[in-house]
Amino acid sequence: MSKNVEQLRILVADDHALMRRGVRVMLDSQRGWTVVGEAATGIEAVEQAKRLKPDVAVLDVTMPELDGIEVTRQLRAAVPDTKILILTMHESRQMVRRLLEAGRVDTF
């Protein structure tokens, strides 16, 4: 492994175990990337992020207990250096606007 490869610590949060597992396998296969935690609910995602302080949090927008929008707000306050990547099947501009209003969200 090249010494230049950045080590990336990732948290995956999705209420569907199959989706979490698939995302984890895909991310863990990348050199230098490690999934350090998983969460099935929004509350678990916030707790895991506070404890693990990942570089990136991959969040489903629709999770039980707290949705991805509220998780984003809480992560911005608790672990502001963590980048957030939202996964969603929703295509609404209103959803994107709500996510952007939730905090500094990186868009691609």
Secondary structure by P-SEA (a helix, b strand, c coil): ccccbbbbbbbbbcccaaaaaaaaaaaaaccccccccccccaaaaaaaaaaccccccccccccccccaaaaaaaaaaccccbbbbbbcccccaaaaaaaaaccccccc
